Amino acid sequence: MKIGFIGAGHMAQAIMIGLCKQKYVATADILVHSAHETSYQPFAAEHGLTAATSNAEIVTQADIVILAVPAAQTLDIVASLQDELASHEPILVSVAGGISLAQLQENSDSTGLSIVRAMPNVNVAIGQGMTALVTSPITPAADFAQVEQLFQALGDTTPLAEKDFATFSALAGSAPAYAYLFIDSLARAGVKYGLDKEIATKIAAQTVLGSAANVAESSTNPWGLIDQVSSPGGTTVAGLLAMEEAGLMTAVVKGIDATIAKENAE
């Protein structure tokens, strides 16, 4: 199986790096093309990928085509590849935010093309990604299963209604930055009390990593896990009350609100 990428920005590179690390296919079977030759060709050479000479080559050579260009360019690129898409019928996967399945189908001018929307986050690069998937009604189950299997190799996936993609983007796509901010805040607090920044960051990152794994593996909800850590009248309760007084939960929800509002406005 060959996997082709149209676009080589941050998300495309994260997916490609993840596929290489997981040895999902031979690196030479990952094809990539971008309008920015000075970036995609060195990237392809560094990772042993095949640098294609055109978007049309990607469509005619790959079994799965991952369209990873800015949303403003997505539909024009699909329209420019109508002939190749019609004659070769790869599975088309779009990771562009705000571009619907109906728009992709219309601009492909094909009634039989398998189309999937995917919304991964950058953690796919280390095999710990979270990806939302939705497929067009005409896409065969076997084709959707191929795409699902690909992203499951890079972390976890969830089927999601297309109307919920903006919410998912805020929770999973943007939230890594919010998690980094929380980790850095913990580390800075450690520095305030005398720890080296590198050591404090390592402690904070591992603590958040372990806590996230605990939530993922436990049948207890996060509030129940909080109760397990919080002794009556103890230090953890004091810290939680101070964070609530400072508006931590409200700040997080407002951050998600702003992210979704921005997504819907574009």
Buried (B, 14 or more C-beta within 10 A) or exposed (E): EBBBBBBBBEBBBBBBBBBBBBEBBEBEBBBBBBEEEEEBBEBBEEBEBBBBEEBBBBBBBBBBBBBBBEEEBBBEBBEEBBEBBBEBBBBBBBBBBBBBBEBBBEBBBBEEBBBBBBBBBBBBBBBBBBBBBBBBEBBEEEBBEBBBEBBBBBBEBEEBEBEBBBBBBBBBBBBBEBBEEBBBEBBBEBBEEEBEEEEBBBBBBEEBEEEEEBEEEEEEEEEEBEEEEBEEEEEEBEEBEEEEEEEBEEEEEEBBEEBBEEBEEE
